[in-house]
Amino acid sequence: MSFLGKPFQHDLFVSYSHGAFADDHDSELKLWSQKFALDLRSELRGYDGFQEVSVFLDESNRSDENVDRTEQLTPLLQERVAGSALLVILMTPQ
């Protein structure tokens, strides 16, 4: 549930490149992007009233803030983006 409430499921949706090739599942770019999103959520939750802020990241450790690997990716991501108040894009060459 988002801090902003209905109709939003998430407050922020973080879009990033995994920067991975073939067997490289944990590229430096992916790890940096994940840390950025987690640090952002932690920083926002430090403000009074923002303890419930929800930051969507496809590989979050929180089941309510990640992608369900049993569903088709594109429709699921479209649903998550549409249900988020803000879209944060981490733009890289990848």
C-alpha positions as CSV (number, residue, x, y, z in Angstrom):
1,M,0.0,0.0,0.0
2,S,1.2,3.5,-0.8
3,F,1.7,6.4,1.5
4,L,-0.6,8.5,-0.9
5,G,-3.3,5.8,-0.7
6,K,-5.9,5.0,-3.4
7,P,-5.8,4.9,-6.3
8,F,-2.0,4.3,-6.0
9,Q,-0.5,1.0,-5.1
10,H,3.0,2.5,-4.9
11,D,4.3,6.0,-4.4
12,L,7.4,5.6,-6.6
13,F,8.2,3.2,-9.4
14,V,12.0,3.0,-10.1
15,S,12.9,2.1,-13.6
16,Y,16.5,1.1,-14.3
17,S,18.7,-1.0,-16.6
18,H,20.0,-4.2,-15.1
19,G,23.1,-3.7,-17.3
20,A,23.5,-7.5,-17.3
21,F,24.8,-9.7,-20.1
22,A,24.2,-13.4,-20.4
23,D,25.1,-14.9,-17.1
24,D,25.9,-11.6,-15.3
25,H,22.8,-11.4,-13.0
26,D,24.2,-8.9,-10.5
27,S,26.0,-6.3,-12.6
28,E,27.4,-3.2,-10.9
29,L,24.8,-1.1,-12.5
30,K,21.9,-3.3,-11.2
31,L,23.4,-3.4,-7.7
32,W,23.9,0.4,-7.7
33,S,20.3,1.0,-8.9
34,Q,18.9,-1.3,-6.2
35,K,20.9,0.4,-3.5
36,F,19.7,3.8,-4.8
37,A,16.1,2.8,-4.6
38,L,16.5,1.3,-1.1
39,D,18.4,4.3,0.2
40,L,15.7,6.6,-1.3
41,R,13.0,4.7,0.5
42,S,14.9,4.7,3.7
43,E,15.6,8.5,3.4
44,L,11.9,9.2,2.7
45,R,10.7,7.1,5.6
46,G,12.9,9.2,7.9
47,Y,10.5,12.1,7.5
48,D,7.4,12.3,9.8
49,G,4.4,10.8,8.2
50,F,6.3,9.0,5.4
51,Q,6.9,5.7,7.2
52,E,4.5,3.9,4.8
53,V,6.1,5.2,1.5
54,S,6.2,2.4,-1.1
55,V,9.1,2.3,-3.7
56,F,8.5,-0.3,-6.4
57,L,11.7,-2.1,-7.6
58,D,11.4,-5.2,-9.7
59,E,13.8,-7.1,-7.5
60,S,13.0,-5.7,-4.1
61,N,13.3,-8.0,-1.1
62,R,9.8,-6.9,-0.1
63,S,7.2,-9.1,-1.8
64,D,4.7,-6.1,-2.0
65,E,7.3,-4.0,-3.9
66,N,8.6,-6.4,-6.6
67,V,7.6,-8.3,-9.7
68,D,5.8,-11.6,-9.4
69,R,8.0,-13.9,-11.4
70,T,5.0,-16.2,-12.2
71,E,3.2,-13.5,-14.2
72,Q,4.0,-12.1,-17.7
73,L,6.5,-9.3,-17.3
74,T,5.1,-6.6,-19.7
75,P,1.4,-6.6,-18.4
76,L,2.6,-6.8,-14.8
77,L,5.0,-3.9,-15.2
78,Q,2.4,-1.8,-17.1
79,E,0.0,-2.4,-14.1
80,R,2.7,-1.4,-11.6
81,V,3.7,1.7,-13.5
82,A,0.0,2.7,-13.8
83,G,-0.5,2.1,-10.1
84,S,2.4,4.4,-9.1
85,A,2.2,8.1,-8.3
86,L,5.6,8.9,-9.6
87,L,8.0,7.3,-12.1
88,V,11.7,7.6,-11.3
89,I,13.9,6.8,-14.3
90,L,17.6,6.0,-13.8
91,M,18.9,6.9,-17.3
92,T,22.1,5.1,-18.4
93,P,23.7,4.1,-21.7
94,Q,22.5,0.5,-21.0
